[in-house]
Amino acid sequence: MIDDLVKEAEEKLQDIFKEITDISYFNSKKVLDAFHKYKVSESHFAGTTGYGYGDLGRDVIEQVYAEIFKAEDALVRNQFISGTHALTVALFGILRPGDTLLSITGKPYDTLDAIIGFNDNTSSLKAFGVKYEQMDLKNDDFDEEAILKRVKKGNIKLIAIQRSKGYSLRKSLDITSLERIIKKIKEIDEKIIIMVDNCYCEFVSKVEPSQVGADLCVGSLIKNLGGGIATNGAYIVGRKDLIKLCSERLNMPGEAKDVGASLGANKMFLQGLYMAPSVVASSLKTVALASYLLERLGFKCEPTWREKRADIVELIYLKSKENLIAFATGIQEASAIDAHVLPVASSMPGYDDEIIMASGSFTQGSSIELSCDAPLKEPYVLYLQGSLTYEYGKIGVINAIKKILKD
Ligand SMILES: *Cc1c(COP(=O)(O)O)cnc(C)c1O
């Protein structure tokens, strides 16, 4: 039965797959043009050690990133522990005591709780006297009226926008919504700094937030732009003065971008970026297939298989705890690494609820590789993302569905 359904799905998905391939072609061209413009060479693979002065590969990677994002500058470093760390560096780098941070996409991703200071952590922005305000989305889009009213009141230093849904049930935000709201905010107060958490959204469309007015974009290299090749790291791209502040926070005042040994990372970062458009496309095809199949089997999916996607994440309402565990087990069983391991729910640092995760990945926690995670609570939703190739994604999705159907 599942084989027939997969055949039907792939026929129905032809136009969607074609569009995904077109976007991947466009973004591949963008990457290649940037490599050529900056004459990326084999000698750039050799990284530095120690202080990391004169790391030509590191510097060329940052030029290439800035070019791809049409941004003034970039900070692309293996010293970033994670995407969360890069967001932390950006926020602490820019905000000063007394400043106000406003999130206009509701509560940010769970791992930012301690950074903003929801739990009175003594190292938080709040502990340093940074004020925080939040505006929830309205009908899965920006609450424009409320946001513009607040902006008119003044005294906001930085507005944070999170595009991907994270562990919420909302839709992810596409570039046209971003463009509209950023334009209106800047019309009222052009000094407000717009920071976009771009995790999971890179290369999903042809345009990045820095091209529609965002001052900073931040993301992880064990997601989209690492292409499954980068084994750690994150990036910040944007305005030159802001990148300087971020680099002085990551490294030290005075030395800014000029230090930080890349060790062995340069080749991985370049090769990962080179692969990224195609890997993002494989991930998109995998979740498009999953959503088609699961919807046909009566499970609600967000986005639906027909909808335009803003990120690589599929939210699946699996109806029961048993289904969550079965699906995650099916994904794990079809992984390349640790396929023999049974996923069990547990608490995770930085996350609120018990979570079950499947990630048999080459890089620990990499979610550009086929993976899924689900908080074990109602409404029993699972977040599915990644796959380095469509074929491996398809194998995983079929196996996960078979587990649910006890097939
Ligand atoms: C993954 C993610 C983060 C955090 O990135 P890590 O690398 O896991 O720390 C932040 N925001 C969003 C929307 C994410 O998806």
Ligand as a Chemical Component Dictionary entry (heavy atoms), coordinates in Angstrom:
data_LIG
# 
_chem_comp.id                   LIG 
_chem_comp.type                 NON-POLYMER 
_chem_comp.pdbx_formal_charge   0 
_chem_comp.three_letter_code    LIG 
# 
loop_
_chem_comp_atom.comp_id 
_chem_comp_atom.atom_id 
_chem_comp_atom.alt_atom_id 
_chem_comp_atom.type_symbol 
_chem_comp_atom.charge 
_chem_comp_atom.model_Cartn_x 
_chem_comp_atom.model_Cartn_y 
_chem_comp_atom.model_Cartn_z 
_chem_comp_atom.pdbx_ordinal 
LIG C1 C1 C 0 18.101 25.666 15.597 1  
LIG C2 C2 C 0 17.554 27.000 15.871 2  
LIG C3 C3 C 0 18.195 27.877 16.744 3  
LIG C4 C4 C 0 19.389 27.507 17.543 4  
LIG O1 O1 O 0 20.405 26.933 16.846 5  
LIG P1 P1 P 0 21.352 25.875 17.573 6  
LIG O2 O2 O 0 22.449 25.717 16.605 7  
LIG O3 O3 O 0 20.559 24.619 17.771 8  
LIG O4 O4 O 0 21.777 26.478 18.854 9  
LIG C5 C5 C 0 17.641 29.129 16.909 10 
LIG N1 N1 N 0 16.516 29.493 16.278 11 
LIG C6 C6 C 0 15.872 28.659 15.448 12 
LIG C7 C7 C 0 14.632 29.114 14.786 13 
LIG C8 C8 C 0 16.366 27.388 15.216 14 
LIG O5 O5 O 0 15.727 26.576 14.391 15 
# 
loop_
_chem_comp_bond.comp_id 
_chem_comp_bond.atom_id_1 
_chem_comp_bond.atom_id_2 
_chem_comp_bond.value_order 
_chem_comp_bond.pdbx_ordinal 
LIG C1 C2 SING 1  
LIG C2 C3 SING 2  
LIG C2 C8 DOUB 3  
LIG C3 C4 SING 4  
LIG C3 C5 DOUB 5  
LIG C4 O1 SING 6  
LIG O1 P1 SING 7  
LIG P1 O2 DOUB 8  
LIG P1 O3 SING 9  
LIG P1 O4 SING 10 
LIG C5 N1 SING 11 
LIG N1 C6 DOUB 12 
LIG C6 C7 SING 13 
LIG C6 C8 SING 14 
LIG C8 O5 SING 15 
# 
